[in-house]
Amino acid sequence: MSDNVNEIKKIDAATVAVINKSDLPRSGDLRPIYEAFPDTLEISTLNGDGLDKLAERIGDAFIDRSL
């Protein structure tokens, strides 16, 4: 996973790290993601948890990039 995280960090673009299926038990170590992207969001599309925060974060990313 660290290779993927490093590749994403090289991209010159607004980045929103999102972990879906937060309603299910975790099956892996997510520390590398949280270390690379401290503002990572956890969402559940099944029950809607975190989707409002995701929409807000995406909107903020577009606003910030246009300044």
PyMOL CGO cylinders between C-alpha atoms (Angstrom):
from pymol import cmd
from pymol.cgo import CYLINDER

trace = [
    CYLINDER, 0.00, 0.00, 0.00, 2.84, 2.44, 0.69, 0.3, 1, 1, 1, 1, 1, 1,
    CYLINDER, 2.84, 2.44, 0.69, 3.84, 2.50, -2.99, 0.3, 1, 1, 1, 1, 1, 1,
    CYLINDER, 3.84, 2.50, -2.99, 0.31, 3.55, -3.92, 0.3, 1, 1, 1, 1, 1, 1,
    CYLINDER, 0.31, 3.55, -3.92, 0.26, 6.22, -1.21, 0.3, 1, 1, 1, 1, 1, 1,
    CYLINDER, 0.26, 6.22, -1.21, 3.58, 7.61, -2.43, 0.3, 1, 1, 1, 1, 1, 1,
    CYLINDER, 3.58, 7.61, -2.43, 2.33, 7.78, -6.01, 0.3, 1, 1, 1, 1, 1, 1,
    CYLINDER, 2.33, 7.78, -6.01, -0.83, 9.62, -4.94, 0.3, 1, 1, 1, 1, 1, 1,
    CYLINDER, -0.83, 9.62, -4.94, 1.18, 12.14, -2.92, 0.3, 1, 1, 1, 1, 1, 1,
    CYLINDER, 1.18, 12.14, -2.92, 3.22, 13.00, -6.06, 0.3, 1, 1, 1, 1, 1, 1,
    CYLINDER, 3.22, 13.00, -6.06, 0.11, 14.23, -7.88, 0.3, 1, 1, 1, 1, 1, 1,
    CYLINDER, 0.11, 14.23, -7.88, -0.25, 18.02, -7.93, 0.3, 1, 1, 1, 1, 1, 1,
    CYLINDER, -0.25, 18.02, -7.93, -3.96, 18.11, -7.22, 0.3, 1, 1, 1, 1, 1, 1,
    CYLINDER, -3.96, 18.11, -7.22, -6.34, 18.41, -4.35, 0.3, 1, 1, 1, 1, 1, 1,
    CYLINDER, -6.34, 18.41, -4.35, -6.64, 15.02, -2.68, 0.3, 1, 1, 1, 1, 1, 1,
    CYLINDER, -6.64, 15.02, -2.68, -9.45, 13.66, -0.57, 0.3, 1, 1, 1, 1, 1, 1,
    CYLINDER, -9.45, 13.66, -0.57, -8.63, 10.26, 0.90, 0.3, 1, 1, 1, 1, 1, 1,
    CYLINDER, -8.63, 10.26, 0.90, -11.80, 8.25, 1.51, 0.3, 1, 1, 1, 1, 1, 1,
    CYLINDER, -11.80, 8.25, 1.51, -12.29, 4.86, 3.09, 0.3, 1, 1, 1, 1, 1, 1,
    CYLINDER, -12.29, 4.86, 3.09, -15.63, 3.34, 2.17, 0.3, 1, 1, 1, 1, 1, 1,
    CYLINDER, -15.63, 3.34, 2.17, -17.53, 0.57, 3.95, 0.3, 1, 1, 1, 1, 1, 1,
    CYLINDER, -17.53, 0.57, 3.95, -16.92, 2.00, 7.42, 0.3, 1, 1, 1, 1, 1, 1,
    CYLINDER, -16.92, 2.00, 7.42, -19.96, 0.02, 8.53, 0.3, 1, 1, 1, 1, 1, 1,
    CYLINDER, -19.96, 0.02, 8.53, -18.00, -3.25, 8.10, 0.3, 1, 1, 1, 1, 1, 1,
    CYLINDER, -18.00, -3.25, 8.10, -15.20, -4.69, 10.26, 0.3, 1, 1, 1, 1, 1, 1,
    CYLINDER, -15.20, -4.69, 10.26, -11.71, -3.67, 9.12, 0.3, 1, 1, 1, 1, 1, 1,
    CYLINDER, -11.71, -3.67, 9.12, -9.59, -6.28, 7.44, 0.3, 1, 1, 1, 1, 1, 1,
    CYLINDER, -9.59, -6.28, 7.44, -6.32, -4.43, 7.04, 0.3, 1, 1, 1, 1, 1, 1,
    CYLINDER, -6.32, -4.43, 7.04, -3.94, -1.87, 8.49, 0.3, 1, 1, 1, 1, 1, 1,
    CYLINDER, -3.94, -1.87, 8.49, -5.04, 1.63, 7.53, 0.3, 1, 1, 1, 1, 1, 1,
    CYLINDER, -5.04, 1.63, 7.53, -2.24, 3.42, 9.38, 0.3, 1, 1, 1, 1, 1, 1,
    CYLINDER, -2.24, 3.42, 9.38, -0.25, 4.21, 6.21, 0.3, 1, 1, 1, 1, 1, 1,
    CYLINDER, -0.25, 4.21, 6.21, -3.26, 6.02, 4.78, 0.3, 1, 1, 1, 1, 1, 1,
    CYLINDER, -3.26, 6.02, 4.78, -3.90, 8.02, 7.96, 0.3, 1, 1, 1, 1, 1, 1,
    CYLINDER, -3.90, 8.02, 7.96, -0.19, 8.86, 8.27, 0.3, 1, 1, 1, 1, 1, 1,
    CYLINDER, -0.19, 8.86, 8.27, -0.03, 10.11, 4.67, 0.3, 1, 1, 1, 1, 1, 1,
    CYLINDER, -0.03, 10.11, 4.67, -3.46, 11.77, 4.72, 0.3, 1, 1, 1, 1, 1, 1,
    CYLINDER, -3.46, 11.77, 4.72, -4.37, 12.81, 8.28, 0.3, 1, 1, 1, 1, 1, 1,
    CYLINDER, -4.37, 12.81, 8.28, -7.74, 14.19, 7.14, 0.3, 1, 1, 1, 1, 1, 1,
    CYLINDER, -7.74, 14.19, 7.14, -8.89, 10.85, 5.71, 0.3, 1, 1, 1, 1, 1, 1,
    CYLINDER, -8.89, 10.85, 5.71, -12.65, 10.43, 5.77, 0.3, 1, 1, 1, 1, 1, 1,
    CYLINDER, -12.65, 10.43, 5.77, -14.45, 7.21, 6.57, 0.3, 1, 1, 1, 1, 1, 1,
    CYLINDER, -14.45, 7.21, 6.57, -17.82, 6.79, 4.91, 0.3, 1, 1, 1, 1, 1, 1,
    CYLINDER, -17.82, 6.79, 4.91, -20.53, 4.22, 4.49, 0.3, 1, 1, 1, 1, 1, 1,
    CYLINDER, -20.53, 4.22, 4.49, -22.56, 4.48, 1.32, 0.3, 1, 1, 1, 1, 1, 1,
    CYLINDER, -22.56, 4.48, 1.32, -24.82, 1.77, 2.72, 0.3, 1, 1, 1, 1, 1, 1,
    CYLINDER, -24.82, 1.77, 2.72, -26.13, 3.91, 5.59, 0.3, 1, 1, 1, 1, 1, 1,
    CYLINDER, -26.13, 3.91, 5.59, -24.94, 7.35, 4.45, 0.3, 1, 1, 1, 1, 1, 1,
    CYLINDER, -24.94, 7.35, 4.45, -22.46, 7.98, 7.27, 0.3, 1, 1, 1, 1, 1, 1,
    CYLINDER, -22.46, 7.98, 7.27, -19.88, 10.61, 6.34, 0.3, 1, 1, 1, 1, 1, 1,
    CYLINDER, -19.88, 10.61, 6.34, -21.34, 11.47, 2.93, 0.3, 1, 1, 1, 1, 1, 1,
    CYLINDER, -21.34, 11.47, 2.93, -22.21, 15.02, 3.98, 0.3, 1, 1, 1, 1, 1, 1,
    CYLINDER, -22.21, 15.02, 3.98, -18.64, 15.57, 5.16, 0.3, 1, 1, 1, 1, 1, 1,
    CYLINDER, -18.64, 15.57, 5.16, -17.31, 14.11, 1.89, 0.3, 1, 1, 1, 1, 1, 1,
    CYLINDER, -17.31, 14.11, 1.89, -19.47, 16.46, -0.18, 0.3, 1, 1, 1, 1, 1, 1,
    CYLINDER, -19.47, 16.46, -0.18, -18.27, 19.39, 1.92, 0.3, 1, 1, 1, 1, 1, 1,
    CYLINDER, -18.27, 19.39, 1.92, -14.61, 18.38, 1.56, 0.3, 1, 1, 1, 1, 1, 1,
    CYLINDER, -14.61, 18.38, 1.56, -14.93, 18.01, -2.22, 0.3, 1, 1, 1, 1, 1, 1,
    CYLINDER, -14.93, 18.01, -2.22, -16.60, 21.40, -2.48, 0.3, 1, 1, 1, 1, 1, 1,
    CYLINDER, -16.60, 21.40, -2.48, -13.89, 22.98, -0.35, 0.3, 1, 1, 1, 1, 1, 1,
    CYLINDER, -13.89, 22.98, -0.35, -11.19, 21.43, -2.55, 0.3, 1, 1, 1, 1, 1, 1,
    CYLINDER, -11.19, 21.43, -2.55, -12.67, 23.02, -5.67, 0.3, 1, 1, 1, 1, 1, 1,
    CYLINDER, -12.67, 23.02, -5.67, -13.05, 26.40, -3.99, 0.3, 1, 1, 1, 1, 1, 1,
    CYLINDER, -13.05, 26.40, -3.99, -9.48, 26.31, -2.66, 0.3, 1, 1, 1, 1, 1, 1,
    CYLINDER, -9.48, 26.31, -2.66, -8.04, 25.38, -6.07, 0.3, 1, 1, 1, 1, 1, 1,
    CYLINDER, -8.04, 25.38, -6.07, -9.74, 28.30, -7.79, 0.3, 1, 1, 1, 1, 1, 1,
    CYLINDER, -9.74, 28.30, -7.79, -8.10, 30.95, -5.60, 0.3, 1, 1, 1, 1, 1, 1,
]
cmd.load_cgo(trace, "trace")
